[in-house]
Amino acid sequence: MELLQACRNHAEMQHVKHFVVENVPLVVHPDEAVSRRAIDLLERHAMTHGLRVVDALIGATALEIGGVLATANVKHYRPIATLPLLAFRA
């Protein structure tokens, strides 16, 4: 979802899909533990860095599984110091 939301056309969407197939071994959906961690992230970063709910859920999911977050919006996640990031460039 994080990568697809920025697509402006079908060619970009295909590029993203190829990137995911090549670099993302697991897609995880939020559960209760993710929701609780997202709330914690919002409490720590919403007012100071403008962290939004969807970004908190995405970051919390990666943290819960000990994974790396693939994102084209690295700046949204920089405040979460313990979150490993994989920058996607179109």
C-alpha positions as CSV (number, residue, x, y, z in Angstrom):
1,M,0.0,0.0,0.0
2,E,2.7,2.4,0.9
3,L,4.4,2.2,-2.5
4,L,1.2,2.0,-4.6
5,Q,-0.4,5.1,-3.1
6,A,2.1,7.4,-4.8
7,C,1.7,5.9,-8.3
8,R,0.5,8.4,-10.9
9,N,0.0,5.9,-13.8
10,H,0.0,2.3,-14.8
11,A,3.6,2.3,-15.8
12,E,4.6,3.5,-12.3
13,M,2.4,0.8,-10.8
14,Q,4.1,-1.9,-12.8
15,H,7.5,-0.5,-11.7
16,V,6.4,-0.7,-8.1
17,K,5.0,-4.3,-8.5
18,H,8.4,-5.4,-10.0
19,F,10.2,-3.7,-7.1
20,V,8.1,-5.5,-4.6
21,V,8.5,-8.9,-6.2
22,E,12.3,-8.4,-6.3
23,N,12.8,-6.9,-2.8
24,V,9.9,-7.7,-0.5
25,P,9.8,-11.3,0.7
26,L,6.7,-10.9,3.0
27,V,3.6,-8.7,3.1
28,V,2.1,-8.5,6.6
29,H,-1.3,-7.2,7.6
30,P,-2.0,-5.3,10.8
31,D,-3.2,-7.1,13.9
32,E,-3.8,-6.1,17.5
33,A,-0.1,-5.9,18.4
34,V,0.6,-3.7,15.4
35,S,-2.3,-1.4,16.4
36,R,-0.9,-1.0,19.9
37,R,2.5,-0.2,18.6
38,A,1.1,2.3,16.1
39,I,-0.7,4.1,19.0
40,D,2.6,4.3,20.8
41,L,4.3,5.7,17.7
42,L,1.6,8.3,17.3
43,E,1.9,9.3,21.0
44,R,5.6,9.8,20.5
45,H,5.8,11.3,17.0
46,A,2.4,12.8,15.9
47,M,2.8,16.2,17.5
48,T,6.6,16.5,17.1
49,H,7.0,15.1,13.6
50,G,3.5,15.0,12.1
51,L,3.3,11.2,12.0
52,R,-0.1,10.2,10.5
53,V,-2.2,7.1,11.4
54,V,-1.5,5.2,8.2
55,D,2.2,5.8,8.4
56,A,2.2,4.7,12.1
57,L,0.4,1.5,11.2
58,I,2.8,0.8,8.4
59,G,5.9,1.5,10.5
60,A,4.5,-0.5,13.5
61,T,3.9,-3.5,11.2
62,A,7.5,-3.5,10.1
63,L,8.7,-3.1,13.7
64,E,6.5,-5.9,15.0
65,I,7.9,-8.4,12.6
66,G,11.5,-7.1,12.8
67,G,11.4,-6.3,9.1
68,V,12.6,-3.5,6.8
69,L,10.1,-1.0,5.5
70,A,10.2,-0.3,1.7
71,T,9.1,3.2,1.1
72,A,9.3,6.1,-1.3
73,N,8.6,8.5,1.7
74,V,11.7,8.0,3.9
75,K,11.1,11.4,5.5
76,H,7.8,10.2,7.0
77,Y,9.6,7.4,8.9
78,R,13.0,9.0,9.9
79,P,11.7,10.0,13.4
80,I,11.3,6.3,14.2
81,A,14.9,5.6,14.9
82,T,14.6,1.9,15.3
83,L,12.8,1.3,12.0
84,P,15.1,0.0,9.2
85,L,14.2,1.6,5.8
86,L,14.7,0.5,2.2
87,A,14.3,3.6,0.0
88,F,12.3,3.1,-3.2
89,R,13.1,5.5,-6.1
90,A,11.0,5.5,-9.2
